[in-house]
């Protein structure tokens, strides 16, 4: 088992574990790599945690609105109470013309 890495709110520090992954040993750099790889089996579970646990502005540092919209059907079931918020935000972006 690897030693725990310090948790941080500094999401620009690639070597730290982001505050919303307090229960996981995934660094900012690892999260970025996983989210960038559509074939990674951890991608959707971690995207769900990101959208459920991170502040929305912090989540958008890791994933674009276009990606959220494209993965919505796979991600939505794991969002819990945050699902309604993200659905509203996606619908608002579409109404404003930011998303197709």
Residue pairs with C-beta under 8 A, 6 or more apart in sequence:
2 25
4 17
4 25
5 15
5 16
5 17
5 25
5 27
6 16
6 17
7 16
7 17
7 18
7 19
7 21
7 22
8 16
8 17
8 18
8 19
9 18
9 19
10 16
11 18
11 28
11 58
11 61
11 62
12 28
13 28
14 27
14 28
14 29
14 32
15 27
15 28
15 29
16 27
16 28
17 24
17 25
17 26
17 27
17 28
18 26
18 28
18 31
18 54
18 58
19 54
20 49
20 50
20 53
20 54
20 58
21 31
21 49
21 53
24 49
26 34
26 46
31 46
31 50
31 62
32 62
34 40
34 42
34 43
34 46
35 43
35 46
35 47
35 50
35 62
35 63
35 67
37 43
44 71
44 74
44 75
44 78
45 78
47 63
47 71
47 75
48 75
48 78
48 79
50 59
50 62
50 63
51 59
51 63
51 68
51 75
51 79
51 82
51 86
52 78
52 79
52 80
52 82
54 62
56 85
56 89
65 89
65 90
65 93
65 98
65 99
66 99
68 75
68 86
68 90
69 90
69 93
69 94
69 99
72 90
76 83
76 86
76 87
79 86
90 99
93 99
94 100
